[in-house]
Amino acid sequence: MLAPYAASDANTRGRVYPEPRPAHRGEHQRDRDRIIHCAAFRRLEYKTQVFINHEGDLFRTRLTHSLEVAQIGRSIARALGLNEDLTEAIALAHDLGHTPFGHAGQDALNDCMRDYGGFEHNLQSLRVVDALEERYAGFNGLNLTFETREGILKHCRVKLAAELGELGRRFIDKRQPSLEAQLVNLADEIAYNNHDVDDGLRSGLIEIDALRDIGLFAEQYETVRRLHPDIASRRAVHETIRRMIDRVVGDVIVESRRRIGQAGVTSIDSVRAQPEPLIGYSPAVAEQALALKRFLRRHLYAHEQVQRVTRQSVQVIQDLFAAYRADPHRLPPQTREQLAAVRPGEETARARLVADYIAGMTDRFALAEHARLAGSAPASRLNT
Ligand code: MG
């Protein structure tokens, strides 16, 4: 079933801690299953994508975003003869390292950590599956296969890559990851470009009229209006978005098939040796996708109402970091024990433990903690 250039049980580079092969599953299926059962995965339900969880029950969270990435990823993987289990595993794990409050939270934590090596959510996702989850008798982390970890680590500074050994090697040698990793990277973008249009319209922060200048939206919206002139606006939006996803996914499949054929790759190693990714949009759709991305940045992510919430959440992260750093007794017993084991003077290791603790929080837990430390009544929401 799998194409010769797909990742497979036969060509996996294996796990850091050797384990017997699973009896009734594939290696990447086991990875996917371990991710679904881990605590960081369940927390995604209460972590912000764009809109804070309490702003409405229908907006995407990190969890539903990750599920949509997995859905889009599997569609492309199956059409190209790639490994669906690996694709799904990478998709479900790709945002495990996200802080509460979305990108604002990550930027704030990065700022707090600037003297201690910084904070980067992508690297943190790897840290969650490699070290932070404590579930198995024989090792810390989930002991996932090389291919799943390779897919999670989307980007990495060369300086840091050197510290990551085999996994960081490709950023130094300028090589590619597996096709499954490449496609999840794109499926992530396809998912958020589309669901953010949906959530943006639902919130009222963007309007259909403004989107009429954006090719990807306008082409499908006009078709929907022509074919179904009488349907309600909400239904027309959904019909438009499903057609947008279909259009882009179809484009990626055709274009990637062409590039794979042209490159003549016959194995995962020849995929990794390519100078450029083989999964991608056609040039025309790449331009349209970029236009949509820019539109969302300008009209949704930079919208005053989103920014107002952002500013409050930055304050919450800064206050939590400062409070725990000033007085470790405010931390839970387990983190205090870990701090006690750090040798005096190792401030980077101490700060990292605090960052790990904050990064693991859900939005509402961070708000409750913030109120507890301030000695005020729990403010379970930010003002929107
Ligand atoms: Mg994502």
Boltz pocket constraint, residues with backbone or C-beta under 6 A from the ligand:
constraints:
  - pocket:
      binder: B
      contacts: [[A, 65], [A, 94], [A, 95], [A, 188]]
      max_distance: 6.0
